Amino acid sequence: HGLAPQPMQNEHPITAEATAGRRERPVVALVVPCYNEEEMLPVSAPQLLALLDGMVAEGIASADSFILCVDDGSRDGTWELIGRLHSEDHRLKGITLAHNRGQQSAMLAGLMTVRPMADAAITIDADLQDSPQAVVEMVRLYRLGYDIVYGVRASRSSDSFYKRASARAFYKLQNALGLETIYDHSEFRLMGRRALDILEEYPERNLFIRGIMTSIGLKWTTVTYDRCARAAGETKYSFGKLLSLSVDGITSFTAKPMRLIFGLGLVLLLLDIVISAWVLISHFGGNAMSGWASLMLSIWFLGSIILIALGIIGEYVGKIFTEVKRRPRYNIAESLMD
């Protein structure tokens, strides 16, 4: 499955001190955000429980390890199903949010819930397209001293052309605008207790967790894996949601779009000076002629640029508005943690 750790830029080497104080068998929590996963959970829950059994049997994880399913205000019977699975095996725990807040908030709610109980937390989607077997390698690397282990796709050969192109555009746009992310990494990662403690100190309401993780600065590495096909249900990530996530990440971590607006303004100013000189030369040379078409095109072009600039500025102002209100990032309605 291509599970060997792959070095990447800025990857931190481990030292003997990195493993000091770590348990030989850490308590591992699998955090599974769920939204309308009534079809998928009966398939994925037994596999994840079997994965825990395997790690315990191999001696790389504590028998106290568990799964936390985070119901993100699902509209189907996901929460009722989580309750039934919990009654059958208390290692599968659950919390449900009062409203649908999106994957980032659901993931944060799960991570903060398991933080006092687990040595390491691993976020994994309920569809199990991110290989559960990579979890074993992540735990091994954590025991070696890494605080963060990113799951990175080995290839996108199984994706459609549209999906490959949109994903490539997603990462290139982020990198071009100054947002540091791990290429082909989504939300499949391990975080040790130190990483979780630092994450808890980030108070922003506009969440882009994969951007936060790269700014934490602890020792990290990667595990590559082959992405599997979804066994049931359908994906909840449309192109619109991917674009919205990208905009959230960019506007939460870099002001480069604002500087690009300023640079575009300077370019248009220089162009205006050139056009003004041409108009004056034509006027005094007696070559002036009607320019309705060029005038209309200029008005439409500049109007579009102004509206785009206002939209970008509005995106930043809107984020400031959300942050200063300091409203809760999520509300937990019910929990099954016994």
N, C-alpha and C positions, 0 to 999 in steps of 0.2 A: 504493500500500500504506500510505499514511499514515505516511511515515517521517520527517516533519519533527520536529525536537526540540521537545518541549513543556515550557515552564517550569513548575516546581512550587515549592511552598513550600520555602524554604531553598536553592533552587538557587543555586550559586555562579557569578558572572560570571567570565569568563576575562580575563587580562591578558597583555601582551606577554611578561612574564617566565615565564608558564606554559609556553610552547613552547620555552624555552631548553634546549638540550641534547637535544632530541628528534630522532630520525632522520626524514628525509623519507620513508623507506620502512621503517617499523618491522617487526620480526619479530613476527608475530601467531600465537598458538597457540590453536586451537579445542579446548577441553576438553569431551569428550563422555562423560558418565557412562552406562554401559550395564549393564542387568540383564535377562537373557533377551531380547536383541534380535537373535536369529539371523535372524528374518524381516525386520527393519527395516534392519539395517546394509547389506545388499546394495543397498538403495534409497537410503539416506542418504549412504553413503560417497562414491559417485561425484559426488553433488550438492555435497558439501562440498569435494571436491578441485577440482571445476569452479569453485566459489566462490573458492578460493585462486588458481586460474589467472587468473580475472577481475581480482582485486585486484592481482595482480602485473602483469598486462598494462596496467592503468590507472595503474600507478605509485604506488599508495597503500600497498602492502605489499611487504616484502622477499621475494625468491625463497626465502629460508630459512624462511619461514612453514610451519607444519605443523599436523597434527591429532593429538591424543592421545585415544585411546579408553580409558576406565577401566572395566575389567570388574569389577563389584561382586559377585564370587563367583557368577556366573551358573550355573544348573543345566543349561542347554542347551549348544549348540556355539558360543556367542558368542566365547569366547577363541580357539578354533581358527579361527574365521572372521576374527578380528582378525589372527591370525598370517598367514593366507593373503593378506589385503588388504595387510599390511605387506610381504610378499615381492614383491607386484606393484608397490607404490609406497611407497618408504621415507618419504615425507612423512606417511604414516599410521602413527603409532606407537602403542604400547599398553603398559599395565600391568594386571596383574590382582591383586586383593586376595585374601588368604588365606581370608577369610570374607566373607560378605555383611554389610556394616556400614551399609547405608542410603545414600541419595543424598547426604546432607550430607557424610559421611566420604569417599565416593568422589570427590565434587567437590573436597574439600580436598586429597585425595591427588593429584589431577590438577594442581591449581593449584600446589601446592608442588613438584611434579616439574618443571613448565615454568618456574617462577619464575627459575631462573638462566639460562635459554636465550631467553626471550621478552621483548620490550618491553611487550607487552600480551597478556592472556589473555581469551578470551571463552568463557563456559560456555553450552552449548546442548544441549538434549535430543536423543537419537538419533532421536526420531520426527519431527523437523523441523517440528513444529507451530508452533514459534517461527520466524518467517520468516527464512531465511538471508540474504535481501536486506537486512534491517535491519543485518546484520553490517557491510556496506559503509559505511553511515551511521555506525555506532559507531566504526569506524576513522577516518573523516574527522573526527569530533568529538574523538577522542583526539589526532589530529595538530594540532587547534586549541588543545589545552591542557587538556582535561578528563582527570581521573584515573579517573573512574568514569562509565560510561554505562549507565543502566538501560533494559532493554526493557520497555515498558508496553503492554498490550493496548489497542487502540483501542476495542473494544466486546466484549460477551459475547453478542451477538445470536445467534451460532451455537450457543451452549450450550443444554442442556435447562434447564427451569425448576428442577429439583432442583440441577443443578450451579451455576447462577447464584445460587440462594438460599444454598447451602452456602458458596460463595466469598464472597458478601457478608457472611454471618455470620462467616466466618473473619477478614476484615479488620476488621469492626466490633468483634469481641471483642478483638482485639489492641489496637486504638486505645483502646477503653474502659478497658482494664487498663493503659494507659501504655506500650505497646510501639510505638515509632516504626517504621513500615514504609512502603514506597511502594505505594500502592493499585494493584491489578491487575498487580503485578510479581511474578514467581515467582523463577526462578534464571537468567534470560536476561540477562546483563550483561557489559560489558567492564570489566576492571580493568587499569590501567597498572602499571608496575613498582613505583611508590611505594605503591600500594594493596596490592599483593601482599606487599611487605616489611612493611607494617604488619599485614596479616592474619596473617602468620607469627608475630607477637608475641602473638597471642591464644592462650592455652594451654588453654582450656576443652575438656573432653571432651564436654559436652552441646552439640552444635553446632546453631546456627541462623544460617547465614551471612548471610541477608538482613538479620537484625537487627544483626549485627556491622558490615555494610557501612554502614548508616546512622549508626553511631557513629564511623566512621573520621574523617569531617570534611574530606575532601579535596574538590577541585572536581568537581562532578558535574552531569549533565544527563540527559535522557531521550530515548528514541526510541519513537514509537508505531508499532504494526504490527498487521496483521490476522492472527489466528491461523488456521492451516490445519488441515484434517482430517488425521488420522493415515492414512498410506498403507498400513501393514501392521502386524500384531501388535495388541496391546491395551495400554491404559494400565495402569501399575503403581500409580497413585495412587488408592486407594479412599478413601471418606469417613473410615474409621477411621484411615488413615495421615495424612490431612489434619488430623484432630482431634488426633492424637498430635503432629504437627509444631507445631500451634498451641499446645498445652500446653507443649511444650519451649521454644518461643520466649518465651512469657509468663513461665514460671518461671525462665528463664535471664536475663531482662533486667529484671524488675520484681518488687517485693515487694508490689504493690498488692493481690493476693488475700489476703495476710496481714492487711493493714489493713482489708479488707472484712470479714474474719471478726471482727476487733475491733469494728468498727462494728455488725455484726449482733448481737454479744453485748450491746452497750449498748442497742440497740433492744429486744432480748428482756428485758433487765433492767427497762427502763421498763414494758414490757408486763406483766411479772411484778408490779411494784409496783401497777399499776392493778388487776390481777386480785386481788391480795391485799387491797386496799382493798375491792373489791366483795364478796369472800368474808366479810370481817369485818363489813361492814355487814349482809349477809344473815344471818349467824349471830346477831348481837346483836339484829337486828330480827325474829327468829323466822321468817324466810322461807327458811331453808336447805333445800335439797332435794337428792335424790341426783343426782350429776353424773358417772355412770359414763362416758357418751359423751364429754363434754367432757374428762374426765380422760384417757381412752384416746387421744383425738385429740392432746392436749397432749403425752403421753408419746411417741407416734409422731413427732410433729412435731419435738420437741426432740431425740429420738434420731437422726433423720435429719440435723438440723443438726450435731449433734456428730460423726457419722460423716463428713459432707462436710468439716467443718473438719479432722478428723484426716487425711482423705485429702489435702487441700491441703498441710497441714503435712508429711505423709509424702512428698509429691512433692518438696518443698524438701530435706528430710533425705536422700532418696534421691540427689538431685543432689550434695549435699555429699559423700556416701559415694563416689559415682563419681569426683568431682574429686580427693579427697584420696588415692585410690589411685594416681593419675598413670599409669594404664596407657596403652599406645600407642593412639592414635585409629584406627589402621589398620596393617596389615602387608602389604607388597607381596610377593607370592609370586614373580612373574616379570615381566620387563620386556622390551620391544622398542623400544629407544631409538636404535639405530644409524641 
